[in-house]
Amino acid sequence: MINKPFGDLAIFDGTPIFTNKLHVGCPNIGNRERLLYRINDILDRRWLTNNGIYVQEFEQRIADFIGVKHCIATCNATVALEIAIRAAGLKGEVIVPSFTFIATAHALQWQEITPVFCDIDPQTHNIDPNKIFQSITPHTTGILGVHLWGRPCNVEVLSEIAHTYNLKLIFDAAHAFGCSHQGRMIGSFGDAEVFSFHATKFLNTFEGGAIVTNNDELAAKIRLMTNFGFAGIDNVIYIGTNGKMHETSAAMGLTGLESLEEFVAINYRNYQQYKQELQSIAGLRLINYDKTEKCNYQYIVLEIDENDFGISRNYLVEILQAENVIARRYFYPGCHNMEPYRSYFPYNKLLLPETEKLVNRVLCLPTGTALKPEDISKICQIIKLVAANSCELSKVKFYSHI
Ligand code: T4K
């Protein structure tokens, strides 16, 4: 229970309700003994990276779990995206949403491929297939969809467009490990898909990622490119990079995989609790996940309607952070409003009305295995207090600025 009355919110008295910070993205950690056992084994073997046995096992387990032919583990998802993009032969222009983490756009621009930002569907937060046609030019070589929050893109329509216009289709599935679409695991769509296993992700390898595909030729190319282009000792046949995952990352991933069901169960419990406790607040909407599909529930995403809620999303984030609830405004302000894209394409704001609206409405709340049900109750109580006193809070905000 919060034993501080409304007037004692930290914005007034400076004492946060939580003594420790509750972060969005706080890592899930599996069984420590199993992890340390594996790390000791790695040290005993003195094989630390470069396609060691733990990486091989991790790749096999991911491929089996998803039901794809090939998995190439990488050092992170950003490099994985760069490699997948290059291996698939993308160049010129690639159509991509702006409402995503900046890495999606940078993975293209890093290779001097122009990200052509496409607006999103406000219901799904994913790229709107109906708006793709207007962005296709003779220079377009591909579509890079993002399964944001683990909710699948409209894979069927995107595949149809890609087929009709002879475009490659790659998915940034950084959020979507363990999620399915029409009963099929995400990871098996398009030409290739990319997962992130960053510390903040549902399954983590400290830092890490993976490219998954059913295309034998593409997989072989990706594997070589991930290791400098080496096709054997002293024989380089492509431009490549160092995108390899190392053994301790794979050990963390294998250990996490053993607790995957527990991670999902806790995320789902957290999601249900937030949903129940926040349901009656006007102007707040927790995004839905399709119950008929597999889902990792790793993001608790709120949409705030300032008119009905009474204060802005930004002010709510400020209040929550003052209480040590480190809520995040993912993915504000949208890639098109960040450099170099803002300078390159100053008119994008006009072309992306739904993205422009959403970047000012969305807020992510903490979840994951580190969070206790009583923490969620307190977070929800803060939000309820704010909602009930939005008028007074707005005045405080107003007077603090004059
Ligand atoms: N595509 C999409 C759609 C993505 O969302 C991402 C990454 C990528 C591609 C690229 O994947 P990677 O190359 O990273 O594998 C964080 C993550 O660094 C990033 O991986 C993630 N998306 C993004 C959504 O979140 P920041 O800039 O928010 O990081 P930071 O340092 O502010 O940390 C996020 C929160 O997590 C904070 O509240 C602190 C907490 N945290 C973080 C770490 C590292 C912890 O509690 N413990 C930790 O160890 O990007």
Residues whose N, C-alpha, C, O or C-beta is under 5 A from the ligand:
A	BS01	T4K	H23 V24 G25 C26 P27 N76 A77 T78 T100 F101 A103 T104 D172 A174 S196 F197 H198 A199 T200 G208 G209 I326
